[in-house]
Amino acid sequence: MNILIFGPNGSGKGTQGALLRERFGLVHIEAGALFRENIRENTPLGSKARAFVERGELVPDEITVPMVLERLKRDDCRSGWLLDGFPRNLSQAEALLKALQKDSIKLDYIVEIVLAREVAKKRIMGRRLCPRDNNHPNNIYIEAIAPLQKGGKLYCRVCGEDNLIVRPDDQDEAAIDKRHSIYYDRVTGTMAAIDYFRRGKVPFISVDGLPPVEEVANCIIKSIIP
């Protein structure tokens, strides 16, 4: 089973991706991590991508699409993959779908986690990372996953680990707004890519990102396995 997952920063996309990976035995491919891996290992595509990443610009399609396809063709992806963080705009969506079809790689489902922009922003700023496992959800603004408190100190609600991490970029409103401006753009941005796939033939699953993690996960899973 091969899945594309979409959701704005702050929607819980990473958490849902991890749950889907475990439930269906998928390889979870996070586009940002894939780019960093190629840059770190100085692959031919990674060396080309480096200059764009360092300037904070989108890496061109002629670099990103081959990089993603190369990863999807590896042996560990034969039993299924979950692609997260790509495509980020309309042109990438069109290029990716064309490349998948050319290489006879089937796309089984597209999952969209829907969340209002202001809610997503607040969730980002309330996020606290567990140093033991970043996928343990902790957020000071979401009651259902609020960290444990004792003696004025916060602890991971899943494993009890202390010293929860506040990422500096989670508190950078300008950076958050910039990322969200790309995502919520329905003309050429990520929402335009989502609308493009919504009009296509691949089964499209759209879920509300407001409910608790387990409820969102169950909604996605039931849509895949009725």
N, C-alpha and C positions, 0 to 999 in steps of 0.2 A: 504494500500500500504506500502510495506517494502523496504527500500533502504539502500544500502551501499554507502558511498561517500568517494572518495580518492582524495588526492591532497597534494603536499608538503607544508611544512610551508612556508607561504608567497604567496600562490596561491589564497587566498580568499575563501578557503573552508568553514571557519566558517561563513562568510557572506552569501555564497550561501546556506549553510545548514539552516540558519535562514530564508531565503527567501522561500526555499522549505517547511520548517515547516509551515510557514504561509499560503502558497498557497494551500497545500494539507492537512492541519490539522494534521500534524504528531508530534509525540513525538521525540524531538531531543536529542539523547543520545550521549554525548561526553565521550569517553572511559576514558580519563584522569580524568575528573570530577567524573566519576563513581568509579574509583579506590580510589580517595581521599575521597569520601563519605563513602565507605566501611571501609577505614582505620580510618577515623574520628569516625565512629560509632562502631569501633572495632568488626565488624562482624567476624565470623569464617574465611571467606576467606580474609577479610581485614587484620586480624592479621597476616595471612601467607604472604600476599603481602607486608606488611610494610617493612620488612628487605630488599627486593629486590629494592623497590622504593627508600629507603634511600641510597642505594649504587649506584643508578642511572642505575640499570640493568633492563632488560625486565623481567616482571613478567612471570613465567612459564605458559605454556598452561593449565596445570591441575588446575591452579588457575584462570586465566583470562577467559577462555571459560565458566566455570560454573558461574562466576560472571556476564558475559555479558548475558548469557542465562536466568539467574534468573531475570535480569532486563527486558528482552524482553517478559517475561511471565506475567509481572504485568498487572493489569486490564487496566491501561491507555494506554497500547500499542496495545490493541485490534483493535483500529481504524487505526493503522499504526505507523511505526517508521522510523527514519533516524539514522543510526549508523555511527558515525564519530570518526576516530582515531583508529579503530580496524577492521580487523587485521593489524598488522604492519610487518609481515613477512610471508614467505611461509608456515611454519609449522602451524602458527595460522590460516591461510586461510583454509588449509586442515581440521584442527580440527573443525573450526567454521562451515564450510559447512556440514561436517559429522554430527555435533551435531544438526544443524537446520533440516536436513533431518530426523534424528532419532526422533525428537520431532514434526515433521510435521509442521514446521514453514516455510512458503513460503517466498522466497526472490524474489521480483518482478523486481528490477532494480539495476544495479551497475553503478555509475557515477564516471568518472575519470576527474579531471581538470588537464590539461597538461600545464606545465610551465618549461622552462629551468632552470637549477640549479642556474646559476649566476643571472638570473632575479629574481628568488624566494628569493635569499639571499639579493639582494638590496631592494626588497620590504619589507622584514622583518626589515631591518635597518632603513627604512624610515617610518615605522609605528608609528602613534601617536594615543593613545587611548583616547576616550572621557570618562571623569569620570561619565557622566550621563548614557551612554549606549555604552559599548565596541563594539557593532555591528555597530555603526556609522562609516563608512569607512573614514579614514583620512590618507594620505600618502604623505610625502614631495617629493617623487620621482615619483609619478603618477599624471600627470596633471589633469586628469579627477576627481580625488578625493583628490586633494590637499587641506589642511586646509585653511580657510580664514585668511588673514593677515591684521592687522590694528595696526598702531603705533609700528611696530616691534614685535607684539605679535600674536600668532597663536590661532585661534578659530575653533571649530568643524564646518565643512561645512554643517552639517545636522541641528543641533540645536543651534549653536552659543555659546555653552559652552566654557569657557576658561580653562586655566590650563590643557591643554592636557598632557597626561602622556607618558613618554618615559620609557618603561620597560627596566631594566638593561640587561635582557637576550636577548633582541632584538639587543643589541649592542655588544654582546659577540660572536665574529666571530668563536671562537673555538667550542662553544656550537652549533651554527647554523650549522657549518660544520659536527659536529657529528650527529645531527639529520638528516641532508640531506644525509649523507653517508648511514644511515639505509634506508631512503626512496628510494634513487636512485639505490640501489643495486639490480641488475636483477638476481642475483644468488640465494640468500636466503632472501633478504630484502623485502621491501614493493612493489617495482616494480615487484619482482618475484611473489608476491601474486596477484598483478593486472594482470599479464600475465596468471596466473593460472585461474582466473575468466574469463578473456577474451576468453580463450579456452573452457569455459563451455557453458551451455545452458541458463543461465540467461541473459536477454537482457542487453547489455553493451553499455553505452553512454559515449563517449569520446569527451570532448570539449576543445577548446583552451582557456587558462586562461589569455591571453594577453588583449583582448578587455575589455571595461568598464563593471562594475558589472551588469548593466541591460541587456547588450547584452549577456553575459555569461548565466545569469539566463533565458533569453528568449530561448536560444538555448537548455538548459536542459529541460525546461518545454515543448517546442514544440516536443522534442524527446519522452516525456512521453505522451503528448496529442497532436497528429498530427493535 
